[in-house]
Structures are given as structure tokens and as C-alpha cells.
Amino acid sequence: MFNNTLLGVCPSPTVASFSGRGPSTVTPGLLKPDILAPGFNILAAWPPPLHKTAGARPFNIISGKSMAMTHVSGAVTLVKSAHADRSVAAIRSAILTTSDAVDKNGGPIMDERRGRAGAHATGAGYVNPIRAADPGLVYDLSVPEYAGYICSLLGDRGLAAIVRNSSLSCSSLPRMPVAQLNYPTITVPLQPAPFTVNRMAANVGPSESTYTVKVDVPRLLTVHVSPGTLVFTRNGEKKDVQRNGERPRRRGRRRELELGVREACCEESDRRHCRSRQASADFVKRVCAE
């Protein structure tokens, strides 16, 4: 029975046991879930059953991923109302890059067992609708880019079923590997070979903006971001950003390892907080570090 609302509960937020986990079995190269949102004991309007309206309660308290989805839908609506010209991909980027990567006390987000939740439990972090309206930078996607990715994944039959645009065919589209998709998160396997990931950042903040890149990665991994500073002179201007990574240099035992969410953070020169955080998740099974 629900008795009251408890305030100041710590730690908060945490990942519930029923929360969907990644990685995706279809596209492990995309970090899933995308985002965390409130989904436990949510009070909301509740339609009565069609066959029984007498005595039905107009509200209910339930838990589930559907409850979290409605919170994210609300955040999408807020961003779209403030920026009607933003694409769905740009809005998703804004929500993911402005999310909270830590709990309200500044500690790591925990799971239902009070252990540190990994990247495939938290996604980019906990949704922050206020910051999502002003992300500074966004990573947008066009229809040809989406179509090229579908071609790489599913071929012409998949493209025809999903895009439903007869003018597009895989033969006329450049193949888009999942690692190069202009997604707001980056997922790469921790393997012996170095890797390079490209992204295009678009300025949706002040016309004249300067962003400095700050990278937080595990000590075993080396990541270089080029350029280290992004200077924009107009709103909507786009710039390429390249990330180069190197394999671990120290020896270690074979083990199950999830490095978790790390950050490539772009800070605006006249602000102290992270304006566009791009989470990178490296999910590795049986790693042998050299």
C-alpha cells in the first residue's frame, strides 16, 4: 500500500532491476539503452477498463520502462517546443549529451544491488530536461546517413522495409559502418588494433562559441581527440571531430570487463560546466591487456 512520498532518498537515481539492459544483440555498436529516466512508482492518470467504469480510479501508481518513456517524451516535447526546427536526431543528441552521468551527490549511478551500474545499464546517463534545451553542440543525422547505415546492416530489403523511399537504393548510398554513424554516443571494442571514430558537431549555441575538449578514459586506454578546440563563428556551423584510440599497454589477466561511461567533454570557454558530454562505452569480453 502506498502511504507517502519519501524525499531525500540516497543514492538517487539508481537503475531498477526491471530496467532494460544492453548491449543490443542486433547492433552492439550502438550504446543501449540510450538514457535513464524515472520509471519506479510513477503516479499518472489511468484510463478505466472499457467494460468497467464504475468505481474505477482515475489515477494509478505503477513502475516500468513505459513510465520512463513518457518522461523522455516530455523532454523531447520541451526541446521541440523551444526549437521547432530541430530534427529528431538532433533532439536525441541534445538529451543524451546533457544527461547526468553521476547521481545527485556526485557519486556513480548504482544498480539495484548497490553496485556501480555499467554503461549498458545507464546509457548516456540520467535525463536532464532543463539542460537538454541548451546543449551547445548536437550530433545530427540525415536520411542518407541513416539509409547508408541500414544498408550496411540489412541491405536493400531492409532499406525498402524501413525507409520506404523508392528513390533510395544501397547501390547509390555510401555504406555507413556503425562506428562512424554520427551518434551522440560512441561504442568501440577494446581490441589490439587502434581505432578511429569520426563525428560531426553542429553549433546550436551562441554564434561565436569556443569549446575545449576534455577527455576522461581509463588509464589502460589512450584516446586522442582532434582538434582539441572547436571555434565556431555562426549558429549552425559544423566541424569534424576525430577520436583515435590505442590498445592497453600493460599486461593483465583475461577477465570480464566493462569500462563504463567515460566522457569526451566540450566545455564552452565562458562557462564552467560541461556543455556537450559525449559518452563513450567500451564493452569488452575476455580482454587480455598487453
Phi, psi and omega in degrees: 000137179277123183254316183198177177258130179262128179253153176072024179289134179234145355283155181206134357279165172229161180273123182287159182296329183271001181292138180294137180246155172259188002280166176290134178286339180271314181230076180295347179282354175252129180294123177228140001290167176288315194207156172259147177207161180301131180211012184245125180051058182267126177272126181205164176299147186222115181288139179288156175301146183297328184269356183211096180258338181290128178076004180288144179273137182282349180229159179211159176239112181222168181234154177153171180294332178296327178293321178294322181300321181293327176295316179293322177300321176296320178296320177299317180297319178298315180294317181295324179292329179276333183221082186295338183274356182287138176283168177299319180295321179293322178292318176300317178300316180299318181291319183287318186281348178251009182290164179270120180273352180232168178280182187292345177261005179087004178267173179294148175290132185258161176262188185292344178262010181065026172258164181294124180285135180276178183297328181276009170248324184262339189063219180289339181141196184267129187302138178230089186300327182295312181289333182298335179287345183220070186281341183085300178235149173226154176248101187267165178223138177262167178299314177301325178293315175301313183297319178297324177292318178298321178297318179296329185269317191233350179078193185296322181295320177294321179297316181295324182285327187266311186279322181056045178231107186294343180280350180256135175217152183297332181293336181259004183243141173289136178293136184244100176298149185300326182293337182260000176296135186284062183267149182289349174241159181234129178231121180224149176283142177276095186234167184300325183284140175298158180229153176230129180234131181249142175221156175241119181260134178249134180279118175242014177262207178303150183304311179260102184226144176234128180240135177250130183277132173234127186247133176237109180227162176300155183297333181287345186242141177246126180230130177246135178245130181227130357283161180282343179226134177250121180246119180248145179245354179206158177288137181090352179294143182242146178220143178279141177232130181243135177242124178246130181239150178238153182291163176300147183256349182254149180285150178203165179283154173294134185198166172275129187218130169238113184290332177090189184276124173240174189233141162246098193258129175257115180256131177288142189300328183259014178228151184264344183264161181290120184268330182214094184264122178253109182284140177236125181244129177244107180259118189232132174250130176055069181270137171242100182283139179247000000 
